[in-house]
Amino acid sequence: MTLYDVALDDKFDLGKERIFLSGAQAVIRMLLMQRARDRRAGLNTAGFVSGYRGSPLGGLDMQLWKARKQLAQSDIVFQPGLNEELAATACWGSQQAELLGEGTHDGVFSVWYGKGPGVDRSGDVFRHANLAGSARYGGVLALMGDDHMAESSTNAHATEFLFVDTMVPILNPAGVQEIIDYGLYGFAMSRFAGTWAAIKCVKDNIESTASVDAALERLDIVVPDFDMPPGGLNIRNEIDMLGQEERLHEYKRAAASAFIHANGLNRIVYSGGRAPKLGIVTIGKSYLDVRQALEDIGVDEAAANRIGIRLFKVGCPWPLDLQHIADFARGLDTIVVVEEKRSLIEVQLRENLYGTAMQPVIVGKKDERGDGLFPAKGALDPNDIAIALGERILRTIGPSDEIAARVAKLRQFQAMLADTSDIASRTPFFCSGCPHNSSTKVPDGSLAAAGIGCHFMALWMDRNTVGFTAMGGEGAQWVGQAPFSKRDHIFQNLGDGTYNHSGALAIRFALSTDANITYKILYNDAVAMTGGQPHEGGLTVDMIARQVRAEGVERIAIVTDEPDKYTGKVEFPAGATIHHRDDLDLVQRELRAVKGTSVLIYDQTCAAEKRRRRKRGTFPDPDKRVFINELVCEGCGDCGVQSNCVSIQPVETEFGRKRRIDQSSCNKDFSCVNGFCPSFVTVHGAKIRKAEGMAGTTDPLDGVPAPAEFPLGEQGWAAIIDGVGGTGVVTIGAVLGMAAHLEDKGCGMIDMAGLAQKGGSVFTHVRIARSPGDIHAIRVSAGKADLVLGCDLVVSGAQK
């Protein structure tokens, strides 16, 4: 078999057209392509990227850092935002670079990124910046990271309506390919219409990996004829609030609609044949789900045209192209709208079709009788969509034994899924040696409030920790609660990343109200929740101490596992005290008696980041290890109570259950020795014995027959790989995906990790087909897996 010629750098090599990359990497490829396309058009443009990390865009900044060389060669600057609204303001500023005639380029194209809550808090900037407009040769994309299932968020969110309210056109890509395509269309539309353009990024596109076509000439973007107002629609160096409003309402929206129509971003996929009766409208991820659903009930394009089903794919849900909608709706009796979360397309269809000559029955969230059809909660599943569409086809178009049988089978699969209950679960937990194992403890009788970050997991541990707020509001809830509570004081956990992002203002608020609260600023020297990124601005413990003292905090205590490291090296404010972490309980008891606002800074490097740095040789690696003598151990478990560490594992012996330290996962925190147990042995200067390799020089695969080539049917091949985070599940999926890419097959993968890096469950869904166009929904629904490769029995037995 001849394999496709592939190099790891292909994803950012503009000379390579067919590439294998993730959604986040596709954003970078799109930026490089935009710069190259501008060069071909004779434009000397530059790029600018800023935003704030958060799932499903939590790893975008790390990908941008990895591609720094290629970005620099294309004059694309990446500047991480301190928070989302400041990053959005910086992107707004990139459009002003040429206004005063002092710019170094013809224009700057810009990308903002942030998860749903960050979209919410940036609404004021979006409104101002969109009113002001984009530069003629600039353009701005806002990547909205929406977590429909709250897999890594404190709420489930879909933020399209904020952009509707600020009148920013929205593009909703279906898969990795369209992240590139819609990004290029988005920049062109932003330049033409003078608006920003929003791109919806859900896990199923931005965290998927696929083979795509990334040829520079792939898109032929059309600039439509449009009667521009005097002075055009782009950003101006003037103060005219009402003029901005007039241009936005009277011209910019119409210009965006003209661009959308001219470039066919909304299109008919299945014509429905000579006499179509049933129309299906869908968008983004739901489009892939609908294609999968139709395939599962045996309705391909030929069948759809034969029985009269017209399928319409929406690329831009707002503003909806009314001319294309009218062409689609003509002659239809019923339109079914399949979209996740709140209705955006459905309400526009009713608004624009009712009262005209075309008034089909329109159903979506509810059917004609008012019964629920496609709920606004959670996410839609291809099986449920297939059942709903199949039953409607049988009811409105006519009987079909094949469709009826397929629907019945799908109902059986869904019933089996509903009847499945988890016998156990892999609940995410603090990593071995995590600072939060110690820092989130509070004295008896005290209460702590949770905050955003890994320490949020204290909520499901025995830590007397309750409640949480939006990011940056930590402690402000106590200002409203305290006057009406019998409790006199609380501790408030505040991550160092959140402090840097916006949490410092909450401390200022608490001070202004004389709230009795102790902020526990948990300094881990990394943004551990999203992959260990550094803090913007190089935040340090002494900087935090000086900042909170300047705000007015009188009592400041620093608790650390290494108090000696501060000797003579840093400058703390007068009166700040330094303590070993063993004294944490005593320090907290003192601080809870302080009237007003006090601050405890807990300083210990993130255990996962320590491990990464030790592998790179940039962090000290103590030449010692701790072991438990199982013959002496009495199995009391106090070492686990003291350390809260998951590397302490039970082991069954002939003398009963004992404890053992898993040396492969131990991060050398050594808090487990605090139990003063005689079974503990500290070994210095020793290395863990490695298993010996196989003797001989022969290939261990010699004599093993080559596997037969797997025949891919029309529906391709689907697999789910599951296990515990950190054990290689994602790697298995990546190997399969790359292997399919090497064989010039279509492939798609999505890693459902969530908090899997903390010992939780992880699932990788893999689809392989003859070509990329044959892959629809990547997530494998109930009853549709050709293979389940279970790397952990507990996870394999879970309903999910």
Secondary structure, 3 states (H helix, E strand, C coil): CCCCCCCHHHHHCCCCCEEEEEHHHHHHHHHHHHHHHHHHCCCCEEEEEEECCCCCCCCHHHHHHHCHHHHHHCCEEECCCCCHHHHHHHHHHHCCCCCCCCCCCCEEEEEEEEEHHHHHHCHHHHHHHHHHCCCCCCCEEEEEEECCCCCCCCCCCCCHHHHHHCCCCEECCCCHHHHHHHHHHHHHHHHHHCCCEEEEEEHHHHCEEEEEECCHHHCCCCCCCCCCCCCCCCCCCCCCHHHHHHHHHHHHHHHHHHHHHHCCCCEEEECCCCCCCEEEEEEHHHHHHHHHHHHHCCCCHHHHHHHCEEEEEECCCECCCHHHHHHHHCCCCEEEEECCCCCCHHHHHHHHHCCCCCCCEEECCECCCCCECCCCCCCCCHHHHHHHHHHHHHHHCCCCHHHHHHHHHHHHHHHHHHHCCCCCCCCCCCCCCCCHHHHCCCCCCCCEECCCCHHHHHHHCCCCEECCCCCCCCCHHHHHHHHHCCCCCEEEEEEHHHHHHHHHHHHHHHHHCCCCEEEEEEECCCEHHHCCECCCCCCCHHHHHHHHHHHCCCCEEEEECCHHHHCCCCCCCCCCEEEEHHHHHHHHHHHHCCCCEEEEEEECCCHHHHHHHHHHCCCCCCCEEEEECCCCCCCCCHHHHHHCCCCEEEEEECCEEEEEECCCCCCCCCHHHHHCCCCEEEEECCCCCCCCCCCCCCCCCCCCCCCCCCCCCCCCEEEEEEEECCCCHHHHHHHHHHHHHHCCCEEEEEEECCCHHHCCEEEEEEEEECCHHHCCCCCCCCCCCCEEEECCHHHHCCCC
